[in-house]
Amino acid sequence: ANQIGSFIEYWGFKNVHGRIWAHLFLSPDPLDAGDLIDRVGISKALVSMSIADLMEYEVVLLAGKSPRGTQLYAANPRVTDVIM
């Protein structure tokens, strides 16, 4: 995830955007903000702002609600669409 973060900076995103995307892309199930806070090791505020940025570019999509009622996120599976 750290290497993806470094790579994605080339495309104009922040390192944290790449790290969050990598965790979502590699996860077999959608993740919520709490999962991302734990996995990426960043604050709730930074997760929230980063998810909003990634959703604006449709890199990350809403994926329903967890059993706890939290919003779930997933990486856009259409990677070529994201790159375009």
N, C-alpha and C positions, 0 to 999 in steps of 0.2 A: 504494500500500500504506500509506503514511503517513496519507493522508486516511481510509482505511478504519479504521486504528488509532484515529484520533481519534473517528470516528463510533461505533465499537463500544464505546467507554468509556461512552456513554450507556446501553447495555444492561447495564452492570455488569461488563463484562470489562475486562481491562487493554489498554492500547494495543498491547502486543506480541502479544496474542492476535489482534487484528484484522490486524496486519501479517503474521503467519504465515498466517492463514486466507486473506488476499488472495493471497499467493504460491501457496498450494496451489490455490485456486479458479481462478486465472488460468493455471496451468501446464497444458500439454496432457498431461503425464505426471505420475504420482505422484513425490514428492520424498522424500529421506531427510534425516536430521538434518544431515548434512554440507552438503547443498544449502541447507537453511534457514539454517545458520550463515553461509554465504557470502552468500546473497541478503539476509537481514535484517540481518546484521552484529551478531549477538549471540553470547553464549557458548553452549557445548554444554549447560551446566547449565540456562541459561534456556530453551533450546529444549526440553530434556527436560521441565522442569516445565510449560512452557506447552502442549506437546503433550498431556501427561497431563490437564491441565485441560480442554482442548478435546475430548479423547476422552470425558471424563466426561459432557459435555453432548451428545455425538454430533455435534459440529460437524465433527470430523475423524475419519476412519475409517482403519483399517489397510488397506493396499493391496498386500500381498504383500512379497516380498523382491527386492532389486536383484540384478544379476549378481554384485556384490561380497558379497552376503549380508546387507546392511544392511536394516533395516525401512523400508518405504515407507509414506508417508501421503498421503491425498487428502482434499480437502474433501468433505463430505457433499453429494451432488448434489441432495438433496431439501431445497432451501433453505426451502421453506414449513414442512416438518416441524421444521427447526432453529429457525425463528422461533417456532413454537408452543411 
